[in-house]
Amino acid sequence: MKRWISILAVSAMTLAIGGAQDAGKAKSGAAGSVAQTLIDLENQWAKASKESNSDALAPLLSSAFVGVDSDGSIRDKATLLARVKKAKWTTSEISDMKVTMHGDSAIVSGTWAGKGIDSDGKSVNTRERWLDTWVKTGGKWVCVASASAPLK
């Protein structure tokens, strides 16, 4: 009888541990798919910027978007979209992306390398570190804030 109780106890613990591991895998899988979604959105942003396509970028940004440019200037959504439309990039590549989740918000960081003509008509050949804050609202991820700084 004691042997059967021991076997049942070990079996119950094994099932509980296996169930906990499966739940952990499901959570990390969900976080992984959210991270991939956000990386995909960042890639859409980079593509839209390179193509000067502000219409493709607009849905990714919150109406209350705030951006801090690498020169320290602050931009709202309308200003950023106007700048994207005017700029002409021969190179616009993002890399080294990392996603940090915070419930229904996330921070995505990475690096950007750009070469071309900015919206002010100035020639640009630079690398920057950037940080975007995304919030899931109404079932959709939108970027609410962005900041960048030159890489030396």
C-alpha positions, 0 to 999 in steps of 0.5 A: 500500500505504501508503495502505491501511495509513493508511486501515485505521489511521484506520478502526480509530481511528474504530471504537475512539473510537466504541466508547469513546463508546458505552461511556461513554454506557452507563455514564452511562445506567446512572448516570442510571437509578440516580439516577432510581431513588433520586429515585423512592425519595425521592419515595416517602418524602416521600409516605409521610411526608405520608400518615403511612404508616409501612408504606410507608416501612419497606421503604425503610429499613435495619434499622440506619438512623440519622437525625439530626433537624434538632434534633440528636436521633438516631433509629433506624428504629423511632422514625422510623416511629413519628414518621411515623405520628403526624405530620399534614402539610398540606405536605410537599414535597422539591425540589432533589435531587442524587444522588452515586454511590459504587459501590453506595452513593449520597448524595441531597441536597435541600430539604424544606418542611413545614407541619403538626403534628409527632409531638409535637403541635407546629405546624411551618412550616419548610424544611430541607436533608437528606442521605440515604445509600443502599446497594444490598444484595441488589439493593435500595436501602435508606437507611442514614442521614439527616440534616437541618438548618434552612434560614435 
